[in-house]
């Protein structure tokens, strides 16, 4: 600043010399340099818009330059902390930071006088009600008004606080002497002043709504010409697909209403709420409501049938896998397979580990002394059948009655003697597991019929592999 004062003094002196050389100038005139005065102690006053660029931009600066100005960023109101960062009118620059002026408090993004600020009365963000004042940090309402939270209300006439805070008059109503009233000719209908003679939502009585596109005339709901009141709408019964001929009669999906009659396109017919092709619709096959099997059924030329390998059994159009279903093995009318048999290629077969050794339709265990390991393999008197092998000595397996077996693999004694697996189960490591035929496979090598959590297992007494569920092992002869 001393440099600036020096420059200004020099300029002022130059002005005096010029004035002295001018004969037309008065000897009593004071020096005036572009609106700047220099006091006796060297201080500069006057033109606040003057920048160093107006005098000498090359003058040394002991602070920071903001453009041509030499400013102290610690105290400059227009450049506080950095160039171009002004402080607000209610704050000052101190140490390069805008702080609230004495007597004010920082409340979020403003400096507030907590003693009188309506938005920050007594504390930051504590707002006084509309119409109120903040005096000494306390909100107050004018005389004859009541503080109702959001506003200072005159309870005698305020329609939002009529008679008491929060008691709002109906829309369109007025508050007189603390009592809500609707204009003449209207009625309070649940918070709305309604004219019952013409109000669509309150026609004749409160809550009586007229249908869409209707009108309220003299308190009566009225539909346009050629339309009928069908509850919540005015409908043209001659063309409305939801009210065809009579209210509530809906035409099926894809249908149209012509002269009050539902008409379906092309070769489809109306079946309840849909237009159906009776020749191909599995829900309306041949006639409305005749349903084919939903899983494997198809409708062909109006007749229910099944996809390949399945046959319709009974009168309810249910499809059965007669090639693998033990309840209808081979044909719908066939007797079901025995409890220890499964169905393969339309014929009952003994469960793994058993065979029909006597051709009597009964599955014989291959663990007996008469059929040890295979049909007709008879053990000698001093032998027993041990896991399908005639063995001398004592049973080193599990003795179940006269039977020497292994309860880890015996489906008739699975886990313990007497626990029998179901016919669709095999015994694997003492647990009964579901199994099914590996369709289309003759060996597990390259067989993709199982998949998922099913393991493919080649049987010991049959050429047909099976799929066993959640076993992580294959059954074997006990």
Secondary structure as GFF3:
##gff-version 3
##sequence-region A 1 478
A	DSSP	alpha_helix	2	21	.	.	.	ID=ss1
A	DSSP	beta_strand	36	38	.	.	.	ID=ss2
A	DSSP	beta_strand	44	46	.	.	.	ID=ss3
A	DSSP	three_ten_helix	52	54	.	.	.	ID=ss4
A	DSSP	beta_strand	64	66	.	.	.	ID=ss5
A	DSSP	beta_strand	69	71	.	.	.	ID=ss6
A	DSSP	beta_strand	91	94	.	.	.	ID=ss7
A	DSSP	beta_strand	97	100	.	.	.	ID=ss8
A	DSSP	beta_strand	105	107	.	.	.	ID=ss9
A	DSSP	beta_strand	110	112	.	.	.	ID=ss10
A	DSSP	beta_strand	133	135	.	.	.	ID=ss11
A	DSSP	beta_strand	138	140	.	.	.	ID=ss12
A	DSSP	beta_strand	146	147	.	.	.	ID=ss13
A	DSSP	beta_strand	152	153	.	.	.	ID=ss14
A	DSSP	beta_strand	174	176	.	.	.	ID=ss15
A	DSSP	beta_strand	179	181	.	.	.	ID=ss16
A	DSSP	beta_strand	187	188	.	.	.	ID=ss17
A	DSSP	beta_strand	193	194	.	.	.	ID=ss18
A	DSSP	beta_strand	215	217	.	.	.	ID=ss19
A	DSSP	beta_strand	220	222	.	.	.	ID=ss20
A	DSSP	beta_strand	228	229	.	.	.	ID=ss21
A	DSSP	beta_strand	234	235	.	.	.	ID=ss22
A	DSSP	beta_strand	256	258	.	.	.	ID=ss23
A	DSSP	beta_strand	261	263	.	.	.	ID=ss24
A	DSSP	beta_strand	269	271	.	.	.	ID=ss25
A	DSSP	beta_strand	274	276	.	.	.	ID=ss26
A	DSSP	beta_strand	297	300	.	.	.	ID=ss27
A	DSSP	beta_strand	303	306	.	.	.	ID=ss28
A	DSSP	beta_strand	311	313	.	.	.	ID=ss29
A	DSSP	beta_strand	318	320	.	.	.	ID=ss30
A	DSSP	beta_strand	341	344	.	.	.	ID=ss31
A	DSSP	beta_strand	347	350	.	.	.	ID=ss32
A	DSSP	beta_strand	354	355	.	.	.	ID=ss33
A	DSSP	beta_strand	364	365	.	.	.	ID=ss34
A	DSSP	beta_strand	383	386	.	.	.	ID=ss35
A	DSSP	beta_strand	389	392	.	.	.	ID=ss36
A	DSSP	beta_strand	398	400	.	.	.	ID=ss37
A	DSSP	beta_strand	403	405	.	.	.	ID=ss38
A	DSSP	beta_strand	425	428	.	.	.	ID=ss39
A	DSSP	beta_strand	431	437	.	.	.	ID=ss40
A	DSSP	beta_strand	454	457	.	.	.	ID=ss41
A	DSSP	beta_strand	466	469	.	.	.	ID=ss42
###
